[in-house]
Amino acid sequence: MLKRPVRSIPERKRGQVLNLDVHQDSRPDPVAVTRISLIIPVLNESAVIESTLSSLQPFRKHGHEVLVVDGGSRDHTVQLAMDGADRVIHAPQGRALQMSAGVTAAQGDVIWFLHADTLPPPHADDLILDALAQGVWGRFNVRLSGGHPLLRLVEGLMNLRSRLTGIVTGDQGIFVRREALVAIGGVPCQALMEDIELSRRLKRLGKPVCLREQVISSSRRWEEKGVLSTILLMWRLRLAYALGADPERLATRYYTNTNP
């Protein structure tokens, strides 16, 4: 078990979005990690952000922080997030850029990335801190919210793949010790597959701790364009990325196929 309660952490200097100013005065030992900074990148998420933040209030009461990083929403996302987050940060649009900006602003010893449409399990903070007594990074099992039978296949394969290969997707709520993120150069700055690249780099430091507790992720992106067609699209994109395709070009293909 890692030490409680949360200790006070001084403000750090702010850097540019791509210049992760996340150094610490001393390297924490394996039992000194006590505060988590949860980073939620958002863009036009007014339909879901309130329920996500509501589920995170016990997390805040335990002394951890929630940072919402907006990439230029044109709906009411920012206004809706104000009461439920410790800070709302503005950053250039792009999930990797927003994640990086959140890391720069974060004050915790642990960084946890969560999608705006994903709900954590109860006592997620305790689960994360206990997991990081075993390794430097990890993830949760994911459960997709919809009832389509193919979604059970999708989530099952995602969970199995990450256990076998150490490649984790953003849907699974990646968490990492801050100094480990610094050691690999921060969040990979690319237009798509930033979660895959982040996993590849973190694997050099050790295997992910794979928790069986579930985050519940919305299945909306699978259902809007059809579950089967979305599965095939994602497989094609991941194969192309594995073969060396440019993430910028893959992002163009992805958003062309997924935007209404």
C-alpha positions in Angstrom: 0.0 0.0 0.0 1.3 3.5 -0.8 1.4 6.2 1.8 -1.6 8.4 2.6 -2.6 11.2 3.2 -1.9 13.5 0.3 1.0 15.8 0.8 1.2 19.4 -0.2 3.0 19.9 -3.6 4.3 23.3 -4.5 3.4 25.1 -7.7 5.7 24.4 -10.6 6.8 26.8 -13.3 4.6 26.7 -16.4 6.2 25.9 -19.7 5.1 25.9 -23.3 2.5 23.2 -24.3 5.2 21.0 -25.9 7.9 21.8 -23.3 6.9 19.5 -20.4 8.1 21.4 -17.3 7.5 18.5 -15.0 10.7 18.1 -13.1 10.7 17.4 -9.4 13.2 18.4 -6.6 13.7 14.8 -5.7 12.9 11.4 -7.2 10.1 9.8 -5.2 10.8 6.4 -3.7 8.3 3.5 -4.4 6.1 4.3 -1.4 6.0 8.1 -1.6 3.5 8.6 -4.5 0.5 10.2 -2.9 -1.2 12.7 -5.3 -2.8 12.0 -8.6 -3.5 14.6 -11.4 -6.3 13.5 -13.6 -6.2 15.1 -17.1 -9.3 15.1 -19.3 -8.8 16.5 -22.8 -12.1 17.8 -24.2 -13.6 19.2 -27.4 -17.3 19.9 -27.6 -18.2 17.4 -24.8 -21.1 19.3 -23.3 -23.3 16.1 -23.5 -21.1 14.1 -21.2 -18.6 16.3 -19.3 -21.0 17.0 -16.3 -21.7 13.3 -15.6 -18.0 12.4 -15.9 -16.9 15.2 -13.5 -19.7 14.3 -11.1 -18.3 10.8 -10.8 -14.9 12.3 -9.9 -15.9 14.4 -6.9 -14.9 11.7 -4.4 -11.5 11.6 -6.1 -11.2 15.4 -5.5 -12.3 15.1 -1.9 -9.3 12.7 -1.3 -6.9 15.5 -2.3 -6.3 14.7 -5.9 -6.8 17.2 -8.7 -8.9 17.1 -11.9 -7.8 19.2 -14.9 -10.0 19.6 -17.9 -8.0 20.7 -21.0 -10.1 22.3 -23.7 -9.1 22.4 -27.3 -11.4 25.1 -28.4 -14.9 23.8 -27.8 -17.7 25.7 -29.5 -20.4 24.4 -27.2 -20.9 24.8 -23.4 -18.1 22.3 -22.3 -15.9 24.9 -20.6 -18.8 26.5 -18.6 -20.1 23.1 -17.6 -16.7 21.9 -16.5 -15.9 24.9 -14.2 -17.6 23.7 -11.1 -16.5 20.1 -11.4 -12.8 20.5 -12.1 -10.0 22.1 -10.2 -8.9 23.9 -13.3 -10.0 24.3 -16.9 -7.0 24.9 -19.2 -7.1 26.1 -22.8 -4.7 24.5 -25.3 -4.3 24.0 -29.0 -6.7 21.5 -30.4 -5.4 17.9 -30.6 -5.5 15.2 -28.0 -1.8 14.9 -27.6 -1.3 18.7 -27.4 -4.0 18.9 -24.8 -2.6 16.0 -22.8 0.8 17.6 -22.9 -0.6 21.0 -21.7 -2.4 19.2 -18.8 0.9 17.5 -17.7 2.6 20.9 -17.7 0.0 22.3 -15.4 -0.4 19.3 -13.2 0.9 19.2 -9.7 0.6 15.5 -8.8 3.2 12.7 -8.6 1.0 10.5 -10.8 -0.6 11.5 -14.1 -3.9 9.8 -15.1 -5.4 10.3 -18.5 -9.2 9.8 -18.9 -11.5 10.5 -21.8 -14.4 12.9 -21.3 -16.9 10.1 -22.0 -15.4 7.6 -19.6 -16.5 6.8 -16.0 -14.0 5.5 -13.4 -14.6 2.6 -11.1 -15.2 3.3 -7.4 -12.0 4.0 -5.4 -10.0 4.5 -8.6 -7.4 6.5 -6.8 -6.7 3.7 -4.3 -6.5 1.2 -7.1 -4.0 3.4 -9.0 -1.8 4.1 -6.0 -1.7 0.4 -5.1 -0.9 -0.6 -8.7 2.0 1.9 -8.8 3.6 0.0 -5.9 4.1 -2.7 -8.5 5.2 -0.8 -11.5 5.5 2.7 -13.1 2.5 2.7 -15.3 -0.8 0.9 -15.9 -4.3 0.8 -17.1 -7.9 -0.4 -16.3 -10.0 -2.9 -18.1 -12.5 -1.2 -20.3 -16.2 -1.8 -20.6 -18.0 -0.2 -23.5 -21.4 1.2 -22.6 -23.5 -0.1 -25.4 -25.3 -3.5 -25.7 -24.3 -4.6 -29.2 -22.7 -8.1 -29.0 -19.7 -7.0 -31.1 -18.9 -4.4 -28.4 -18.2 -7.3 -26.0 -15.7 -8.6 -28.6 -14.1 -5.2 -29.0 -13.6 -4.6 -25.3 -12.5 -8.2 -24.7 -9.8 -7.9 -27.4 -8.6 -4.5 -26.1 -8.2 -5.9 -22.6 -6.5 -9.1 -23.7 -4.2 -7.3 -26.2 -2.9 -4.9 -23.6 -2.2 -7.8 -21.2 -0.3 -9.7 -23.8 1.5 -6.9 -25.6 1.6 -4.0 -23.2 0.0 -1.7 -25.9 -2.8 0.2 -24.2 -5.5 2.5 -25.6 -6.7 5.8 -24.2 -10.1 4.2 -23.5 -8.5 2.2 -20.7 -7.5 5.1 -18.6 -3.6 5.1 -18.7 -1.9 6.2 -15.5 1.8 6.7 -15.0 4.3 8.0 -12.5 5.3 11.5 -13.3 9.1 10.8 -13.4 8.4 7.9 -15.8 6.6 10.2 -18.2 9.5 12.6 -18.0 12.0 9.8 -18.7 10.4 8.9 -22.0 10.2 12.6 -23.2 6.6 13.3 -22.2 3.4 12.8 -24.3 4.2 11.9 -27.9 3.2 14.9 -30.0 1.3 13.4 -32.9 -2.1 13.7 -34.5 -3.3 10.2 -33.9 -2.2 7.0 -32.1 -0.6 9.0 -29.3 -1.8 6.3 -26.9 -0.2 3.5 -28.9 3.1 5.5 -29.1 2.9 6.4 -25.4 2.6 2.7 -24.6 5.5 1.7 -26.8 7.8 4.2 -25.0 6.6 3.3 -21.5 7.1 -0.4 -22.2 10.9 0.4 -22.2 10.5 1.1 -18.5 8.4 -1.9 -17.7 5.2 -3.7 -18.4 1.9 -2.0 -17.6 0.1 -3.0 -14.4 -3.2 -4.3 -15.8 -6.1 -3.8 -13.4 -9.2 -5.9 -13.8 -11.5 -3.2 -12.4 -13.4 -1.5 -15.3 -13.7 2.0 -16.6 -16.9 2.4 -18.5 -16.3 4.1 -21.8 -19.1 5.4 -24.1 -19.7 3.3 -27.2 -21.0 6.3 -29.2 -18.1 6.4 -31.6 -18.6 2.8 -32.4 -22.4 3.1 -32.8 -22.6 6.4 -34.8 -20.9 4.9 -37.9 -21.8 1.3 -37.3 -19.9 -1.1 -34.9 -18.5 -3.4 -37.6 -17.4 -0.6 -39.9 -15.7 1.2 -37.0 -13.9 -2.0 -35.9 -12.6 -2.4 -39.5 -11.5 1.2 -39.7 -9.6 1.0 -36.5 -7.9 -2.2 -37.4 -6.8 -0.7 -40.8 -5.5 2.4 -39.1 -3.5 0.5 -36.5 -2.0 -1.8 -39.0 -1.0 1.2 -41.2 0.6 2.8 -38.1 2.5 -0.4 -37.2 3.8 -0.4 -40.8 5.1 3.1 -40.4 2.3 5.3 -41.8 2.4 9.0 -41.0 0.0 9.8 -38.0 -1.0 13.1 -39.7 -2.4 11.2 -42.7 -4.0 8.6 -40.5 -5.7 11.3 -38.5 -7.1 12.7 -41.8 -8.5 9.3 -42.6 -9.9 8.8 -39.2 -11.7 12.1 -38.8 -13.0 11.9 -42.4 -14.7 8.6 -41.5 -15.9 9.4 -38.0 -17.1 13.0 -38.2 -20.8 13.4 -38.9 
